[in-house]
Amino acid sequence: MSDAGGSPPRPSLVIVGAGPRGTGVIERIAANLGGVQDGPGFDIHLVDPYPPGAGRIWRADQSPLLWMNSQAEDVTMFTDETVRMDGPVREGPTLHEWAGLDGRHFPDRRIQGAYLNWVYERAVADLPPGVTVRHHPRRALRVDGPRDGRQRVWLEGRPRPLTADLVILALGHLDAELDDEQRALGAYAEAHGLVHLPPDFTADSDLSLLAPGEPVLVRGFGLAFVDLMALLTEGRGGRYEGDPDGELTYVPSGREPVLHVGSRRGVPYRSKIGYGLDGERPPLPRFFGPAEVDELLARQGGFDFRRDVWPLIEKELGFAHYHRLYTAHPERTAMDRAGFEERYAAIEDAAERAALVASAVPDPADRLDLAALDRPLAGARYGSYAEFQDGLRAHVEGDLARRHNPAYSPDLGVFLGLLSVYGQLIRLGDIGPWWHGFFSYLASGPPGPRLRQLLALSRAGVLHFVGADMAVAVEDGVFRASSPTVPGVSVEARALVEARLPEPTVARARDALLRELYDDGGVAETPEGLLAVDPADGRLLDRKGRPHPRRFALGPFTDSRAPGAFTRPRTGGPAFRQNDATARAVLAFLGEPSYRAVA
């Protein structure tokens, strides 16, 4: 199809999703064009009902009580020399530099949204004159079109589709249909007049259904729970008194429900580390890098995460931990560093490596025990509910003390090791859900002040702990929660909140566009339900493993999900590398000499 003058249509790109991932792709397009472009240019159509830059998660119309769980100095949308990519580095301000904040401050999400809006506007301004961007504040309903021809993207409330040469799905976190358990719980709640809030984004949940003074069961102890805790306490008029960096006292408003929280681990995510790196950074990757990933990918029979990958990760994290111990706290070691590192590198057996560590590191508190970190309540039993409240408060207090004491800076080495490992794991595709939960628990927990608030709420009787492996049963017209941590004790309530995000499975996604692609067989689903993409540039894979020449996907719903759409400066930024690869693939397609736009 040509325009009225007979000329072919302008090349165009549709990006579905205007949040940080879509913004990041535009930034990389601008960087790779370098401000100069030959030819007629092209159009970028950005489709999202929410504002460009901030998108849904970082939008302005949410409570200022909802914080980021990153310090302002640890947030950037710009590349640096540590990002391994083919495109040019375009440096820019971190959040704290842009906003003029204390770098150690945990800003609210609206400030991050304003930063993301500014990054979007800057990226658009950096595009050459021939490239235009138009935001369509609508939902994308479906995409169709031949593999070798222009694509059509249908929008809600618009009779004619957008036509595009290429489509990028940057959908972010997805809403999901309920699974069998959640449907059963919801049906029971409806039949008995109970309240059941399934997995959701806490800012979007109807918390008015949770009555003041009434017990509420909460299943989930991660960041969704932290948001829930803030909105149901300070958000209902309560306040904290005392030292924000020490012990707090909570003064209730009387409008709070009484929260009973548990999870698989039964403890909150580990506190953010409260100090910076001083001295030598562990040289990573060391035992789990590109060569090891290449070897895993080349195996004829494939690989098993627990058998083949986890031992490499465990060794890598141990190396990061002990490297930091030797460089920052050598007085706490009993073997020379060179000898230790040589023997550590040579040992493959985990038990033998543990024996080496025991001989080189006298204090058990200085040794890395990933299993104990992961499941601190494993095997623990308490005689009463009250005894467990004291025990878990002591656990949180101990975690806060350690994570804010630079004497235990090997913990920061492990954090850097986790970031390095995540950057390598992206190439392996769908490795199952366990790793992502483990990473979030250790590396993406709440700010220290949030855990001090949690302790104050516990002491005030507004919040109670249920225990590990929390089970929820429905009987006698109520929800009932129990845990083996406190044998023989259960808590009943007429309200249950699932404090976690929906699972990013393609088959249960509520997003109409993604569901139609799945139902039509146009995309491949991994065993864990993620969208399969080409790790090289994010092209969608079909069920025969063929990359689609005109469709891409980036984000947490794919098997190349990165730990975040933005990241800490100078840590390699896997999402930035992916954005760059996709942007370059787009420009190569639109700019190749054989390219011709066809109807």
N, C-alpha and C positions, 0 to 999 in steps of 0.2 A: 504494500500500500504506500502511495506517495502522497505528498501534500498537494495543495491546489496548483502549485507551480511545477509539479512533476518531479521534484527532488525527493530522494529517499528520506525517510524519517531520521531524525537525529538519534545517534546511539544513546542508550539510556540504561541506567542501573536502578533497580528498586531494592532498598534496604528495609526489611520489615523488622522494626525495633529501633527506637530512637534513644535508648539508654546508653550507658557507658560503652557497650560493645559496638553498637552502631556508630556512635561518635568516634570511637577509636579507629574504625575502618576509614571514616572520612579523613581523620587526621593523617593516617598512613597514605591515603590516596594523594592528599595535598603534599606530603613530604616527598613522595616518590616522583610526583610531577615537578617538584622543585620550582614552582611558580611559572614555568614555561611549558607551553604545549603547542605543537604544530597541529594544524587541521581544524575542523569545525568545532571541536569540543564535544561534550556530552552532557546529559542531564542525570541528576541523582534525585530520585524520589524517596523520601524518608516517610515511612508509614508507621504511625503509632498514635493512639488516642491521648497519650501523655506527652509532656513537653520534651523537646529535643535536649539531649544532654542528661538531664535528671531521670527521665523515664518514670516508670511506676514506683520503683523502690525508693528513689531519692527525691521524689516530688516535694514541692513546698508545702502542700496542704496536709501535713501530718504533725503530730505532737512534738514540741521541742524536747520532751522527755526521752525521745528515742535517739540514742547516741549511735555514732559509729563505734565499732569495736577496734578501731585503729587510731593511734595517735596522729595528729595532724602532720607531723614530719614524716610519717610512714606512708603517706598517700600521694601518689603521682599518677598523672595520665600521660606522662611524656617519657620517651625512650632515653636511654643513656648508653654508654659504651659497653655495658655488661649484657645488653640484649643481643643475642646471636641471631642476626637477621641480614638479609641481603640489601634492604633499603637503608637510606641515610638516617642518622640520628638527628632528631629534632628535639633539643632540650627545652624544658619549660619549667615553670615554678611548681613546687609541691603545694599541697593544700595549705600548709602553714605559711609558706612564703606568699602565696597569693592572697590569703585572708588576713595576714598580719597577726596570726595567732601564736601563742606559745606552742612550740613544737611538740611538747609532751601532753598537750591538752587533747581530750577526746571530744571532738565537736559533735553537735547534733546533726542529724541527717539532712536537715534543710540547708545547712552551710555547705555540705558536700554537694547537694543538688545545685546550689548557686555556682560552685566551682565547676561542676560538670557542664552547666549551661554556658559558662564563659569559655570553657575548652571547646565546646561545639561551635560557638560563634567565631572563635579564633581560627578553628580548622576551616570553616566555611570561607572566612576572609582570606585565608592562605591559598585557596584554590585559584588557578589562573582564570582570566576573564571568560574563557570559553566554556567553563564548567559551571553549571547552575545547580542549586539545591532547592527543592521545594518540600516542605513538610505537609503531609496529609494527616490531620488529626482524626483518623478513623481506624477501625480494626480491619485487618486483612482477613478475608474469609477463605480464599483458596487461590491456588496458582495452577495454571495449566499451560499447555503449549508443547509443541514437538521438541524432541531433544536437539534437533538441528535448526530450530527456528526461534523466532521471538516468543517470549513468555507473556502470559497475561495474568495480572494480579487483580483479583476482584476485591473491592472494598465495600464495607458495610454502608448502606445508604447511597450507593452510587451505581447507576445502571450500566455504565460502561467501565471496562477494566483499564488499568494502567498497562501499557505495553512496554516491555523491557527486553533488552538483549540478555541481561543477567539479573539474577535475584539472589540476595543474601538474606538468610533468616538469622536475625540476631535477637531472638525472642526473650532472652533472659530466663528467669525462673518461671516455671509454668504452673498454672492451676491444674488440678487433676481430679478426675472422677474418683469416687470413693472405692476402696478395695472391699473385698467381701466382709472383712471384720468391721470396717467402718460403716458399711451399709447396715449390718446387723445391729451395731450399737445405735445408729441413728434411728432405725425402725423401733427398737426397744424404747428409746427415749421418747419418740413420738407417741407410742402406745401408752406410756405411763406418765406422761406429762413432765419428763425430765429435760435437761439441757445437755446437748452433746455438740461441742464445737470441734469439727474435724480438722486435720492439718490445713493450715492456711498461713497467709502473711498476717502477723498479729495486728498490724496497723489497720487491716481491712476486716478483722473479725468484729462481730457485734457483741462487745463485752457488756453491754447494758443488760444482757440476759442473766448475768451473774449477780445475784442479789447480795446486798450488804449483810454481813454476819453469817452467811450460809457457807457450809463447807463446800469446797470445790476440789475435785481430784484433777491433778495436772500430770500428764504423762509426757515427759520430755524435759531435759535439764540443760539444754543448750541456749543458743542466742534467742530463739523464739520465746523461750521461757523468760529470759531476762527482760525482753520487751513487755511481756505479759505482766511480770512482776511490777515494772515501773508504772504501767497504765492503770493497774488495779490498786495501787497504793498512793504514790504522789499524784497520779492522775485523778484520784478521787479525794484529793485534799489533804492527805497525810503529809508529814514533813519530818526531816531528820535534824537532829541537834547533835552538836559535838564536832570532833575533828574529822574532816573529810578524809584525811590520811591516817586516821587512827580509829578509835572506837566511836561508833555512832549510837544514838538512841532514837528509836522511831516513835513519833507521837501520832497515833491514829486519828483519823477524822471520824471514825465510826461508820463510814460508808464502804469499807473494804470487806470483801469476802475473806474466808479463811482458807488458805491454799495448802493442799497436801500434795507434795511433788515427789515424784520418783522417776526412774528410767532404767535402762539396761544396766548402766554402771551404778546408778543410785547417787551420784555426786555431780556437782556442777562442773562445767568445762574448766580446765586449768586457767588460772589468772594470766592475763597479759603480763609479760615481763616488764618490770618497772624501772629499768636502767638501760643505758646504752652500751654499745660495744666499745671497750677501751683496750687498744692493743691489737695484736695480730688476729686476723680473721682466718678461720680454718680454710685450708686450700681445697675447695670442693669444685667438682666431684672428685673423689679419690677411688672408691671401690664400686660406685654405681654411676657410671657416666655413659657417654655415647657408645663406647666400644662394647660395654656390657649389654646395652639395649640392642645394639646391632646383632650380637650373638644370640640373644633371646629371640629376636624376630626371625633369625635365620634357621632356627630349629625346625626340623622336618615335622616332628609330632606336636609342635606348639609348646607352650609352657604353662605351668601351674603357678599361680601367684604365691601360695604358701610354700610350695616346695622349691621353686626356682628363683622367685623374685624377692620374697621377704628376707631370706638369709643375706642377700646383698644389701638390702636396705638396712637391716639390723647392723651389719658391719660398718656401713657408711655412717649411720647415726652415732655408733660407738666411737668411730674415728673422730668425728666432729667434737664429741663430748671430751674425749681424753686429750685431744690436741689442745683444746682450750684449758683443760686442767693443767697440763704441763707448761703451757706458755704463760698462764696468768697466776697459777697457784702451785709452782713446782715444789714448794716445801711440803705439800701434802702427798707427795709421791715417794716411792721407795725403790725406784729403778731408774737408770738413766734413760732419757727420752729416746735417744737414737736406738738403743737396744730394745726398748719397749715397742717402738713403732715398727722396727724390722720384724720382730717376732709376731706382732699383731697382724702385719700384712701377710705373713706366711701361713698363719693358722686359718683353716677352713672350718674346723669343727667348733660349734658354739660352746660346748662344754669345756673344751681345751682353752678356748679364748677366755672364758669366765675364770678359769684357774690362773691364767696369766694376769688378768686384771686384779684378782684377789691378792696376788703376790706383789703387784706394783702399786696398788692403791689401798693403803691400810684401812681407811675409814669407809665402811659400807655406804655412808651418806654421800660419798664422792663417786660411787659406782653407778653406772646406768643400768637400770632394771626396767626395760620397756613393758614387760608383762605386769609388773606391780604398778607401774604408772597407769597402764590401761585399765586395769580392774582392781582398784584399791580396796574394794569391799569383798573381793573373792574369798569365800570361806568364812567371812566375819559373821558372827552371830551375837545379838544383843538380847539381854533378858527382859527388856521392857521398851516401850515406845519412848519414854522419857530418857532412858539411858542412851538410846540411839541418837536422840536430838543432841545431847551433850557430845557424843562421839563424833557426829558429823560436823558440828560446829568446830571441834578441835581439828578435824581434817582440813576444813576450809581455812582456819586460822594458820595452820602449818603451811598450807600452800601459799597463802598470801605472804607470809614471812619469808619463805624461801624465794619466791619469784620476785621479790623486791630487795633482795640482798645480793649485791654483786660478789659476795664471797662464794656464791653458788653459780658463778657465770658460765660454767659448763652447760647449764640449762639453755643459755643463749646460743651456745655452739650447736646444741641439738636443734634448736629452732631454725638456725641457718641451714643445718643439714636437712631438715624437713622441706624447706623451700627448694633446696637443690634437688632433692629426690623427686618432688612433685614435677619439677621441670623436665625430668627424664621420663617419668611415668606416662606423660601425655602421649608419647610415641607408641606406647604399648596398647592404647585403646582401652576398651572396657575391661577393667581388672576386678570388677565387683565393688560392692558398696563399703566393705569393711575399711579399706584404706582411707576413704574420704572422711568417714566418721572419726577414725583415729587421728588423722591430720587436724581436723577441726577441733577435736577435744584438746590436743596438746598445743596447737599453734594458733588457733583462732578463737580463743576463749574471751570472756568478758574483761573489761578494764577492772583493775583492782578496786576502785570505788564502788563498783556494782556489787562485788562480793562482800564488801563491808556493809553495804545496805542490806544484802541478804542476811547477814549475821544479825543485824539490828532487827529485822523483821522476825527472825526466828526467836530472838530473845523476847520480843513483844507479843509472841503468840499469834501473829498474823500468818506465819508460814511454818509448816511442819514438813519433815522429811519422812518419806515412806520406806525407801531402801532400794537395793539393787534388784534387777530382774522383776520389776514391778508388774504384777498381773492385775487385770481388771476383769471382774466377773459381773454379770447382771443377775440379780435375784431379789425376790421380795419387793419388787418395784423400785429398786435403787441400784446405783453403781457401787461396787465394793472393790477396794484395792488392798493388795497384800504383797508381802515380800519375804523371801527366806531370810533376809537380814534380821528381821524381828519375828521369829517363828510364833505362829498362833495368834498374831495380831492382825486385824483388818480395820479399814476405815471406810465408812459408807458416806455417800453424798448423792444429791440429786442433780449434780452437774459434773461433767467431765470435759476437760479441755485437752486436746492433742496438741501439745506445744512443739510443733515441728513443721518444717516446710513440706509441701506435697512432694512425693517422689517424682523425679523428672522422667517418668516412663512415657514413651511415645504412645503406646496402646491406650493409656488412660488419660492422656493430655486433653484438657478441655479446649485448647486452642483449635478453632475450626479448621484453619489452614493445615496445620500439622496432622490433625486427625484424618482429613481427606486424603492427604498424601499417603498416609499409612494405610488407610482402607483401600485405596486404589492400587496398592502394591508398588508405589513409586519410590519408596524408601526402605532401607534395611534397618532392622532392629537388632541390637546386640542381645546376648543372653540376659543381661540385666535391664533390658528395656530402653536403652539409650539409642539415639539416632546415630547410625554409622556414617562416618565421613572419612574422606581421604586425609590422612594426617599431614600430607604435604601442603595442602592449601585449603582444606575445609570443604571440598566438593562433596555433595551428597552421593552416597553409594546406593545403588539399587540392590535388589535381592540376589543378583548375580555377581555382585562385587564391582560393578562398573561405575566409575565416577561420572556424574552428570556434567555435561560440558557447560551448562548455563545456570546451575543452582548450587549454592553454597550454604553452609550453616556453621555458626559459631556460638559457643556458650555451654552452660551447664547441662543442657538436655542432649548433648552430643557425647560421643565416646572420646573426644579430644578436649574434654572440659579442663580448664585451667583453674587454679585456686582463686581467681578473682579477675574481674574485668580491668581493675587497676591494681597497683601493687606498691611495695616498698621500693624506694629508689635504690639503684645499684644492686639489685638481686636477680637480674636476668629477665624478669617479666615475661613468662611464657605466653600470656595473652597478647602482649605486644608483638611477640614473634609471630603468632598466628595471624593477628590483624595485618601485619606487614605482608606475609605470604599471600593472604587472600587479596589484599589491595593490589599487589603486583600481578597476580593472576588476572584480576579484572582489567588492569591497564594493558596487559599483554593481549588479552582477547580483543579489547576495544581498539587497540592500536596496531594490530597486525596487518600487514599489507593486503592479505587476502580477505580481510573483513568486509562484508557487505551487509547492511541492514536489510532484512527481508520481512515482509508482512507475515 
